Amino acid sequence: MSFGKRFLITCLILMVIMGIEYIFLPDNLIIKAVALSSTTMIVTAVINRKYPLKKKANS
């Protein structure tokens, strides 16, 4: 999977999950910041593990 497709898929997943979290979490800035940052790290880790970047062969 190319970098552009992976980037778009990651952004779309994050926007949906963060929107849901933002609505349901209480209005405490620290709680929202921790939840949203941990969600970002988890989603990017899963995408990186599932679709690793293919390394170009040196020619």
Predicted model as a PDB file, atoms N, CA, C, CB and O in Angstrom, pLDDT in the B-factor column:
MODEL        1                                                                  
ATOM      1  N   MET A   1       0.848  -1.174   0.000  1.00 67.00           N  
ATOM      2  CA  MET A   1       0.000   0.000   0.000  1.00 67.00           C  
ATOM      3  C   MET A   1       0.891   1.233   0.000  1.00 67.00           C  
ATOM      4  CB  MET A   1      -0.964   0.000   1.219  1.00 67.00           C  
ATOM      5  O   MET A   1       1.861   1.302   0.755  1.00 67.00           O  
ATOM      6  N   SER A   2       0.573   2.185  -0.824  1.00 74.00           N  
ATOM      7  CA  SER A   2       1.399   3.379  -0.934  1.00 74.00           C  
ATOM      8  C   SER A   2       1.200   4.277   0.287  1.00 74.00           C  
ATOM      9  CB  SER A   2       1.069   4.146  -2.226  1.00 74.00           C  
ATOM     10  O   SER A   2       0.239   4.129   1.042  1.00 74.00           O  
ATOM     11  N   PHE A   3       2.124   5.200   0.454  1.00 76.00           N  
ATOM     12  CA  PHE A   3       2.081   6.094   1.607  1.00 76.00           C  
ATOM     13  C   PHE A   3       0.832   6.966   1.591  1.00 76.00           C  
ATOM     14  CB  PHE A   3       3.328   6.971   1.642  1.00 76.00           C  
ATOM     15  O   PHE A   3       0.232   7.211   2.638  1.00 76.00           O  
ATOM     16  N   GLY A   4       0.440   7.432   0.422  1.00 81.00           N  
ATOM     17  CA  GLY A   4      -0.725   8.309   0.321  1.00 81.00           C  
ATOM     18  C   GLY A   4      -2.017   7.619   0.733  1.00 81.00           C  
ATOM     19  O   GLY A   4      -2.823   8.186   1.471  1.00 81.00           O  
ATOM     20  N   LYS A   5      -2.213   6.387   0.253  1.00 83.00           N  
ATOM     21  CA  LYS A   5      -3.414   5.633   0.628  1.00 83.00           C  
ATOM     22  C   LYS A   5      -3.421   5.351   2.120  1.00 83.00           C  
ATOM     23  CB  LYS A   5      -3.499   4.314  -0.161  1.00 83.00           C  
ATOM     24  O   LYS A   5      -4.450   5.488   2.782  1.00 83.00           O  
ATOM     25  N   ARG A   6      -2.269   4.955   2.644  1.00 82.00           N  
ATOM     26  CA  ARG A   6      -2.173   4.654   4.069  1.00 82.00           C  
ATOM     27  C   ARG A   6      -2.459   5.892   4.907  1.00 82.00           C  
ATOM     28  CB  ARG A   6      -0.789   4.099   4.406  1.00 82.00           C  
ATOM     29  O   ARG A   6      -3.130   5.807   5.936  1.00 82.00           O  
ATOM     30  N   PHE A   7      -1.956   7.031   4.474  1.00 83.00           N  
ATOM     31  CA  PHE A   7      -2.178   8.288   5.181  1.00 83.00           C  
ATOM     32  C   PHE A   7      -3.657   8.657   5.195  1.00 83.00           C  
ATOM     33  CB  PHE A   7      -1.364   9.409   4.539  1.00 83.00           C  
ATOM     34  O   PHE A   7      -4.191   9.058   6.230  1.00 83.00           O  
ATOM     35  N   LEU A   8      -4.322   8.521   4.040  1.00 87.00           N  
ATOM     36  CA  LEU A   8      -5.744   8.859   3.963  1.00 87.00           C  
ATOM     37  C   LEU A   8      -6.598   7.925   4.814  1.00 87.00           C  
ATOM     38  CB  LEU A   8      -6.215   8.811   2.517  1.00 87.00           C  
ATOM     39  O   LEU A   8      -7.518   8.377   5.495  1.00 87.00           O  
ATOM     40  N   ILE A   9      -6.303   6.636   4.781  1.00 86.00           N  
ATOM     41  CA  ILE A   9      -7.063   5.676   5.583  1.00 86.00           C  
ATOM     42  C   ILE A   9      -6.874   5.972   7.062  1.00 86.00           C  
ATOM     43  CB  ILE A   9      -6.631   4.226   5.266  1.00 86.00           C  
ATOM     44  O   ILE A   9      -7.835   5.946   7.831  1.00 86.00           O  
ATOM     45  N   THR A  10      -5.628   6.257   7.465  1.00 85.00           N  
ATOM     46  CA  THR A  10      -5.353   6.566   8.870  1.00 85.00           C  
ATOM     47  C   THR A  10      -6.100   7.821   9.296  1.00 85.00           C  
ATOM     48  CB  THR A  10      -3.842   6.742   9.102  1.00 85.00           C  
ATOM     49  O   THR A  10      -6.691   7.851  10.375  1.00 85.00           O  
ATOM     50  N   CYS A  11      -6.082   8.850   8.472  1.00 86.00           N  
ATOM     51  CA  CYS A  11      -6.774  10.106   8.809  1.00 86.00           C  
ATOM     52  C   CYS A  11      -8.275   9.901   8.935  1.00 86.00           C  
ATOM     53  CB  CYS A  11      -6.488  11.176   7.750  1.00 86.00           C  
ATOM     54  O   CYS A  11      -8.899  10.435   9.853  1.00 86.00           O  
ATOM     55  N   LEU A  12      -8.864   9.132   8.020  1.00 88.00           N  
ATOM     56  CA  LEU A  12     -10.305   8.898   8.084  1.00 88.00           C  
ATOM     57  C   LEU A  12     -10.695   8.125   9.339  1.00 88.00           C  
ATOM     58  CB  LEU A  12     -10.770   8.144   6.847  1.00 88.00           C  
ATOM     59  O   LEU A  12     -11.677   8.465  10.000  1.00 88.00           O  
ATOM     60  N   ILE A  13      -9.933   7.091   9.665  1.00 86.00           N  
ATOM     61  CA  ILE A  13     -10.216   6.311  10.871  1.00 86.00           C  
ATOM     62  C   ILE A  13     -10.095   7.192  12.107  1.00 86.00           C  
ATOM     63  CB  ILE A  13      -9.261   5.102  10.978  1.00 86.00           C  
ATOM     64  O   ILE A  13     -10.942   7.135  12.998  1.00 86.00           O  
ATOM     65  N   LEU A  14      -9.048   8.002  12.162  1.00 85.00           N  
ATOM     66  CA  LEU A  14      -8.848   8.873  13.316  1.00 85.00           C  
ATOM     67  C   LEU A  14      -9.960   9.908  13.449  1.00 85.00           C  
ATOM     68  CB  LEU A  14      -7.505   9.571  13.215  1.00 85.00           C  
ATOM     69  O   LEU A  14     -10.417  10.183  14.558  1.00 85.00           O  
ATOM     70  N   MET A  15     -10.398  10.482  12.340  1.00 87.00           N  
ATOM     71  CA  MET A  15     -11.461  11.484  12.419  1.00 87.00           C  
ATOM     72  C   MET A  15     -12.753  10.884  12.969  1.00 87.00           C  
ATOM     73  CB  MET A  15     -11.715  12.096  11.040  1.00 87.00           C  
ATOM     74  O   MET A  15     -13.435  11.509  13.782  1.00 87.00           O  
ATOM     75  N   VAL A  16     -13.086   9.683  12.528  1.00 89.00           N  
ATOM     76  CA  VAL A  16     -14.320   9.043  13.007  1.00 89.00           C  
ATOM     77  C   VAL A  16     -14.215   8.711  14.492  1.00 89.00           C  
ATOM     78  CB  VAL A  16     -14.617   7.761  12.198  1.00 89.00           C  
ATOM     79  O   VAL A  16     -15.115   9.031  15.268  1.00 89.00           O  
ATOM     80  N   ILE A  17     -13.117   8.071  14.886  1.00 85.00           N  
ATOM     81  CA  ILE A  17     -12.965   7.664  16.289  1.00 85.00           C  
ATOM     82  C   ILE A  17     -12.860   8.881  17.198  1.00 85.00           C  
ATOM     83  CB  ILE A  17     -11.725   6.768  16.461  1.00 85.00           C  
ATOM     84  O   ILE A  17     -13.458   8.898  18.274  1.00 85.00           O  
ATOM     85  N   MET A  18     -12.106   9.902  16.784  1.00 83.00           N  
ATOM     86  CA  MET A  18     -11.968  11.095  17.617  1.00 83.00           C  
ATOM     87  C   MET A  18     -13.278  11.860  17.741  1.00 83.00           C  
ATOM     88  CB  MET A  18     -10.895  12.005  17.050  1.00 83.00           C  
ATOM     89  O   MET A  18     -13.563  12.437  18.790  1.00 83.00           O  
ATOM     90  N   GLY A  19     -14.073  11.869  16.681  1.00 85.00           N  
ATOM     91  CA  GLY A  19     -15.390  12.512  16.774  1.00 85.00           C  
ATOM     92  C   GLY A  19     -16.277  11.831  17.789  1.00 85.00           C  
ATOM     93  O   GLY A  19     -16.960  12.492  18.571  1.00 85.00           O  
ATOM     94  N   ILE A  20     -16.269  10.501  17.780  1.00 86.00           N  
ATOM     95  CA  ILE A  20     -17.066   9.744  18.751  1.00 86.00           C  
ATOM     96  C   ILE A  20     -16.554   9.989  20.168  1.00 86.00           C  
ATOM     97  CB  ILE A  20     -17.031   8.234  18.424  1.00 86.00           C  
ATOM     98  O   ILE A  20     -17.345  10.203  21.087  1.00 86.00           O  
ATOM     99  N   GLU A  21     -15.227   9.959  20.345  1.00 81.00           N  
ATOM    100  CA  GLU A  21     -14.664  10.199  21.676  1.00 81.00           C  
ATOM    101  C   GLU A  21     -14.978  11.611  22.155  1.00 81.00           C  
ATOM    102  CB  GLU A  21     -13.146   9.974  21.665  1.00 81.00           C  
ATOM    103  O   GLU A  21     -15.309  11.807  23.325  1.00 81.00           O  
ATOM    104  N   TYR A  22     -14.880  12.580  21.282  1.00 80.00           N  
ATOM    105  CA  TYR A  22     -15.093  13.974  21.673  1.00 80.00           C  
ATOM    106  C   TYR A  22     -16.524  14.198  22.153  1.00 80.00           C  
ATOM    107  CB  TYR A  22     -14.779  14.911  20.502  1.00 80.00           C  
ATOM    108  O   TYR A  22     -16.757  15.006  23.052  1.00 80.00           O  
ATOM    109  N   ILE A  23     -17.475  13.494  21.564  1.00 83.00           N  
ATOM    110  CA  ILE A  23     -18.870  13.652  21.966  1.00 83.00           C  
ATOM    111  C   ILE A  23     -19.134  13.000  23.318  1.00 83.00           C  
ATOM    112  CB  ILE A  23     -19.798  13.057  20.909  1.00 83.00           C  
ATOM    113  O   ILE A  23     -19.819  13.578  24.161  1.00 83.00           O  
ATOM    114  N   PHE A  24     -18.597  11.803  23.530  1.00 83.00           N  
ATOM    115  CA  PHE A  24     -18.976  11.032  24.715  1.00 83.00           C  
ATOM    116  C   PHE A  24     -18.111  11.267  25.940  1.00 83.00           C  
ATOM    117  CB  PHE A  24     -18.947   9.598  24.388  1.00 83.00           C  
ATOM    118  O   PHE A  24     -18.548  10.970  27.052  1.00 83.00           O  
ATOM    119  N   LEU A  25     -16.901  11.789  25.781  1.00 78.00           N  
ATOM    120  CA  LEU A  25     -16.058  12.023  26.949  1.00 78.00           C  
ATOM    121  C   LEU A  25     -16.505  13.265  27.691  1.00 78.00           C  
ATOM    122  CB  LEU A  25     -14.593  12.154  26.540  1.00 78.00           C  
ATOM    123  O   LEU A  25     -17.068  14.178  27.086  1.00 78.00           O  
ATOM    124  N   PRO A  26     -16.261  13.315  29.014  1.00 79.00           N  
ATOM    125  CA  PRO A  26     -16.639  14.512  29.775  1.00 79.00           C  
ATOM    126  C   PRO A  26     -15.806  15.722  29.342  1.00 79.00           C  
ATOM    127  CB  PRO A  26     -16.465  14.263  31.289  1.00 79.00           C  
ATOM    128  O   PRO A  26     -14.769  15.572  28.697  1.00 79.00           O  
ATOM    129  N   ASP A  27     -16.265  16.903  29.699  1.00 79.00           N  
ATOM    130  CA  ASP A  27     -15.624  18.141  29.256  1.00 79.00           C  
ATOM    131  C   ASP A  27     -14.397  18.499  30.090  1.00 79.00           C  
ATOM    132  CB  ASP A  27     -16.618  19.279  29.306  1.00 79.00           C  
ATOM    133  O   ASP A  27     -14.242  19.642  30.519  1.00 79.00           O  
ATOM    134  N   ASN A  28     -13.543  17.531  30.311  1.00 81.00           N  
ATOM    135  CA  ASN A  28     -12.282  17.785  31.004  1.00 81.00           C  
ATOM    136  C   ASN A  28     -11.186  17.729  29.949  1.00 81.00           C  
ATOM    137  CB  ASN A  28     -12.025  16.743  32.171  1.00 81.00           C  
ATOM    138  O   ASN A  28     -11.029  16.721  29.260  1.00 81.00           O  
ATOM    139  N   LEU A  29     -10.436  18.804  29.827  1.00 79.00           N  
ATOM    140  CA  LEU A  29      -9.449  18.919  28.754  1.00 79.00           C  
ATOM    141  C   LEU A  29      -8.358  17.857  28.860  1.00 79.00           C  
ATOM    142  CB  LEU A  29      -8.821  20.301  28.772  1.00 79.00           C  
ATOM    143  O   LEU A  29      -7.900  17.339  27.841  1.00 79.00           O  
ATOM    144  N   ILE A  30      -7.940  17.530  30.073  1.00 83.00           N  
ATOM    145  CA  ILE A  30      -6.860  16.539  30.251  1.00 83.00           C  
ATOM    146  C   ILE A  30      -7.331  15.160  29.817  1.00 83.00           C  
ATOM    147  CB  ILE A  30      -6.385  16.496  31.727  1.00 83.00           C  
ATOM    148  O   ILE A  30      -6.592  14.438  29.149  1.00 83.00           O  
ATOM    149  N   ILE A  31      -8.550  14.784  30.187  1.00 80.00           N  
ATOM    150  CA  ILE A  31      -9.081  13.471  29.810  1.00 80.00           C  
ATOM    151  C   ILE A  31      -9.193  13.364  28.287  1.00 80.00           C  
ATOM    152  CB  ILE A  31     -10.463  13.230  30.472  1.00 80.00           C  
ATOM    153  O   ILE A  31      -8.815  12.345  27.709  1.00 80.00           O  
ATOM    154  N   LYS A  32      -9.705  14.402  27.642  1.00 80.00           N  
ATOM    155  CA  LYS A  32      -9.848  14.377  26.187  1.00 80.00           C  
ATOM    156  C   LYS A  32      -8.491  14.333  25.502  1.00 80.00           C  
ATOM    157  CB  LYS A  32     -10.635  15.593  25.708  1.00 80.00           C  
ATOM    158  O   LYS A  32      -8.323  13.619  24.513  1.00 80.00           O  
ATOM    159  N   ALA A  33      -7.527  15.081  26.008  1.00 82.00           N  
ATOM    160  CA  ALA A  33      -6.204  15.108  25.382  1.00 82.00           C  
ATOM    161  C   ALA A  33      -5.520  13.744  25.479  1.00 82.00           C  
ATOM    162  CB  ALA A  33      -5.326  16.184  26.036  1.00 82.00           C  
ATOM    163  O   ALA A  33      -4.922  13.284  24.507  1.00 82.00           O  
ATOM    164  N   VAL A  34      -5.603  13.106  26.623  1.00 86.00           N  
ATOM    165  CA  VAL A  34      -4.981  11.784  26.791  1.00 86.00           C  
ATOM    166  C   VAL A  34      -5.675  10.750  25.919  1.00 86.00           C  
ATOM    167  CB  VAL A  34      -5.025  11.343  28.266  1.00 86.00           C  
ATOM    168  O   VAL A  34      -5.010   9.938  25.276  1.00 86.00           O  
ATOM    169  N   ALA A  35      -6.990  10.768  25.889  1.00 83.00           N  
ATOM    170  CA  ALA A  35      -7.734   9.790  25.090  1.00 83.00           C  
ATOM    171  C   ALA A  35      -7.459   9.967  23.596  1.00 83.00           C  
ATOM    172  CB  ALA A  35      -9.239   9.915  25.363  1.00 83.00           C  
ATOM    173  O   ALA A  35      -7.244   8.984  22.888  1.00 83.00           O  
ATOM    174  N   LEU A  36      -7.465  11.200  23.115  1.00 82.00           N  
ATOM    175  CA  LEU A  36      -7.259  11.438  21.694  1.00 82.00           C  
ATOM    176  C   LEU A  36      -5.827  11.123  21.268  1.00 82.00           C  
ATOM    177  CB  LEU A  36      -7.598  12.877  21.351  1.00 82.00           C  
ATOM    178  O   LEU A  36      -5.615  10.593  20.178  1.00 82.00           O  
ATOM    179  N   SER A  37      -4.843  11.442  22.109  1.00 86.00           N  
ATOM    180  CA  SER A  37      -3.450  11.131  21.744  1.00 86.00           C  
ATOM    181  C   SER A  37      -3.189   9.630  21.784  1.00 86.00           C  
ATOM    182  CB  SER A  37      -2.474  11.853  22.688  1.00 86.00           C  
ATOM    183  O   SER A  37      -2.476   9.105  20.928  1.00 86.00           O  
ATOM    184  N   SER A  38      -3.754   8.940  22.758  1.00 88.00           N  
ATOM    185  CA  SER A  38      -3.554   7.486  22.805  1.00 88.00           C  
ATOM    186  C   SER A  38      -4.253   6.802  21.636  1.00 88.00           C  
ATOM    187  CB  SER A  38      -4.072   6.913  24.136  1.00 88.00           C  
ATOM    188  O   SER A  38      -3.744   5.814  21.107  1.00 88.00           O  
ATOM    189  N   THR A  39      -5.410   7.311  21.227  1.00 86.00           N  
ATOM    190  CA  THR A  39      -6.098   6.771  20.058  1.00 86.00           C  
ATOM    191  C   THR A  39      -5.246   6.936  18.806  1.00 86.00           C  
ATOM    192  CB  THR A  39      -7.456   7.456  19.870  1.00 86.00           C  
ATOM    193  O   THR A  39      -5.155   6.022  17.987  1.00 86.00           O  
ATOM    194  N   THR A  40      -4.630   8.091  18.659  1.00 85.00           N  
ATOM    195  CA  THR A  40      -3.775   8.342  17.503  1.00 85.00           C  
ATOM    196  C   THR A  40      -2.609   7.369  17.470  1.00 85.00           C  
ATOM    197  CB  THR A  40      -3.259   9.778  17.521  1.00 85.00           C  
ATOM    198  O   THR A  40      -2.300   6.812  16.416  1.00 85.00           O  
ATOM    199  N   MET A  41      -1.960   7.157  18.602  1.00 88.00           N  
ATOM    200  CA  MET A  41      -0.817   6.239  18.648  1.00 88.00           C  
ATOM    201  C   MET A  41      -1.232   4.806  18.348  1.00 88.00           C  
ATOM    202  CB  MET A  41      -0.142   6.304  20.014  1.00 88.00           C  
ATOM    203  O   MET A  41      -0.526   4.090  17.638  1.00 88.00           O  
ATOM    204  N   ILE A  42      -2.367   4.386  18.881  1.00 88.00           N  
ATOM    205  CA  ILE A  42      -2.823   3.012  18.671  1.00 88.00           C  
ATOM    206  C   ILE A  42      -3.192   2.782  17.208  1.00 88.00           C  
ATOM    207  CB  ILE A  42      -4.027   2.699  19.577  1.00 88.00           C  
ATOM    208  O   ILE A  42      -2.811   1.763  16.631  1.00 88.00           O  
ATOM    209  N   VAL A  43      -3.925   3.712  16.603  1.00 86.00           N  
ATOM    210  CA  VAL A  43      -4.341   3.545  15.204  1.00 86.00           C  
ATOM    211  C   VAL A  43      -3.132   3.525  14.279  1.00 86.00           C  
ATOM    212  CB  VAL A  43      -5.304   4.669  14.788  1.00 86.00           C  
ATOM    213  O   VAL A  43      -3.068   2.696  13.371  1.00 86.00           O  
ATOM    214  N   THR A  44      -2.173   4.423  14.492  1.00 85.00           N  
ATOM    215  CA  THR A  44      -0.988   4.433  13.627  1.00 85.00           C  
ATOM    216  C   THR A  44      -0.158   3.168  13.825  1.00 85.00           C  
ATOM    217  CB  THR A  44      -0.128   5.677  13.908  1.00 85.00           C  
ATOM    218  O   THR A  44       0.414   2.659  12.860  1.00 85.00           O  
ATOM    219  N   ALA A  45      -0.077   2.650  15.045  1.00 88.00           N  
ATOM    220  CA  ALA A  45       0.667   1.406  15.279  1.00 88.00           C  
ATOM    221  C   ALA A  45       0.003   0.230  14.570  1.00 88.00           C  
ATOM    222  CB  ALA A  45       0.774   1.119  16.788  1.00 88.00           C  
ATOM    223  O   ALA A  45       0.685  -0.607  13.980  1.00 88.00           O  
ATOM    224  N   VAL A  46      -1.322   0.167  14.626  1.00 87.00           N  
ATOM    225  CA  VAL A  46      -2.042  -0.926  13.968  1.00 87.00           C  
ATOM    226  C   VAL A  46      -1.887  -0.840  12.456  1.00 87.00           C  
ATOM    227  CB  VAL A  46      -3.532  -0.900  14.349  1.00 87.00           C  
ATOM    228  O   VAL A  46      -1.652  -1.855  11.800  1.00 87.00           O  
ATOM    229  N   ILE A  47      -2.017   0.360  11.896  1.00 85.00           N  
ATOM    230  CA  ILE A  47      -1.864   0.528  10.447  1.00 85.00           C  
ATOM    231  C   ILE A  47      -0.441   0.172  10.020  1.00 85.00           C  
ATOM    232  CB  ILE A  47      -2.203   1.979  10.027  1.00 85.00           C  
ATOM    233  O   ILE A  47      -0.249  -0.484   8.996  1.00 85.00           O  
ATOM    234  N   ASN A  48       0.554   0.597  10.792  1.00 84.00           N  
ATOM    235  CA  ASN A  48       1.947   0.281  10.447  1.00 84.00           C  
ATOM    236  C   ASN A  48       2.213  -1.219  10.501  1.00 84.00           C  
ATOM    237  CB  ASN A  48       2.905   1.009  11.390  1.00 84.00           C  
ATOM    238  O   ASN A  48       2.971  -1.744   9.685  1.00 84.00           O  
ATOM    239  N   ARG A  49       1.599  -1.908  11.454  1.00 88.00           N  
ATOM    240  CA  ARG A  49       1.807  -3.346  11.576  1.00 88.00           C  
ATOM    241  C   ARG A  49       1.076  -4.102  10.475  1.00 88.00           C  
ATOM    242  CB  ARG A  49       1.345  -3.835  12.945  1.00 88.00           C  
ATOM    243  O   ARG A  49       1.590  -5.080   9.931  1.00 88.00           O  
ATOM    244  N   LYS A  50      -0.132  -3.637  10.152  1.00 85.00           N  
ATOM    245  CA  LYS A  50      -0.925  -4.349   9.150  1.00 85.00           C  
ATOM    246  C   LYS A  50      -0.447  -4.080   7.727  1.00 85.00           C  
ATOM    247  CB  LYS A  50      -2.382  -3.963   9.277  1.00 85.00           C  
ATOM    248  O   LYS A  50      -0.431  -4.988   6.896  1.00 85.00           O  
ATOM    249  N   TYR A  51      -0.057  -2.835   7.440  1.00 79.00           N  
ATOM    250  CA  TYR A  51       0.393  -2.455   6.105  1.00 79.00           C  
ATOM    251  C   TYR A  51       1.773  -1.799   6.198  1.00 79.00           C  
ATOM    252  CB  TYR A  51      -0.627  -1.495   5.429  1.00 79.00           C  
ATOM    253  O   TYR A  51       1.874  -0.573   6.153  1.00 79.00           O  
ATOM    254  N   PRO A  52       2.820  -2.588   6.326  1.00 80.00           N  
ATOM    255  CA  PRO A  52       4.158  -1.979   6.417  1.00 80.00           C  
ATOM    256  C   PRO A  52       4.572  -1.333   5.103  1.00 80.00           C  
ATOM    257  CB  PRO A  52       5.193  -3.029   6.822  1.00 80.00           C  
ATOM    258  O   PRO A  52       4.166  -1.776   4.029  1.00 80.00           O  
ATOM    259  N   LEU A  53       5.375  -0.295   5.192  1.00 75.00           N  
ATOM    260  CA  LEU A  53       5.888   0.350   3.978  1.00 75.00           C  
ATOM    261  C   LEU A  53       6.869  -0.585   3.304  1.00 75.00           C  
ATOM    262  CB  LEU A  53       6.564   1.714   4.300  1.00 75.00           C  
ATOM    263  O   LEU A  53       7.713  -1.194   3.961  1.00 75.00           O  
ATOM    264  N   LYS A  54       6.755  -0.697   2.000  1.00 74.00           N  
ATOM    265  CA  LYS A  54       7.683  -1.542   1.257  1.00 74.00           C  
ATOM    266  C   LYS A  54       8.956  -0.743   0.989  1.00 74.00           C  
ATOM    267  CB  LYS A  54       7.044  -2.049  -0.080  1.00 74.00           C  
ATOM    268  O   LYS A  54       8.909   0.379   0.484  1.00 74.00           O  
ATOM    269  N   LYS A  55      10.082  -1.339   1.336  1.00 71.00           N  
ATOM    270  CA  LYS A  55      11.359  -0.653   1.120  1.00 71.00           C  
ATOM    271  C   LYS A  55      11.773  -0.814  -0.340  1.00 71.00           C  
ATOM    272  CB  LYS A  55      12.464  -1.210   2.071  1.00 71.00           C  
ATOM    273  O   LYS A  55      11.645  -1.895  -0.914  1.00 71.00           O  
ATOM    274  N   LYS A  56      12.266   0.260  -0.929  1.00 66.00           N  
ATOM    275  CA  LYS A  56      12.707   0.215  -2.313  1.00 66.00           C  
ATOM    276  C   LYS A  56      14.075  -0.437  -2.394  1.00 66.00           C  
ATOM    277  CB  LYS A  56      12.742   1.624  -2.923  1.00 66.00           C  
ATOM    278  O   LYS A  56      14.951  -0.172  -1.572  1.00 66.00           O  
ATOM    279  N   ALA A  57      14.249  -1.281  -3.378  1.00 62.00           N  
ATOM    280  CA  ALA A  57      15.538  -1.949  -3.558  1.00 62.00           C  
ATOM    281  C   ALA A  57      16.543  -0.959  -4.156  1.00 62.00           C  
ATOM    282  CB  ALA A  57      15.390  -3.207  -4.473  1.00 62.00           C  
ATOM    283  O   ALA A  57      16.212  -0.182  -5.052  1.00 62.00           O  
ATOM    284  N   ASN A  58      17.752  -1.003  -3.650  1.00 64.00           N  
ATOM    285  CA  ASN A  58      18.791  -0.127  -4.189  1.00 64.00           C  
ATOM    286  C   ASN A  58      19.188  -0.606  -5.569  1.00 64.00           C  
ATOM    287  CB  ASN A  58      20.021  -0.081  -3.258  1.00 64.00           C  
ATOM    288  O   ASN A  58      19.545  -1.770  -5.744  1.00 64.00           O  
ATOM    289  N   SER A  59      19.129   0.286  -6.556  1.00 52.00           N  
ATOM    290  CA  SER A  59      19.475  -0.143  -7.903  1.00 52.00           C  
ATOM    291  C   SER A  59      20.741   0.515  -8.369  1.00 52.00           C  
ATOM    292  CB  SER A  59      18.354   0.157  -8.865  1.00 52.00           C  
ATOM    293  O   SER A  59      21.188   0.270  -9.489  1.00 52.00           O  
TER     294      SER A  59                                                      
ENDMDL                                                                          
END                                                                             
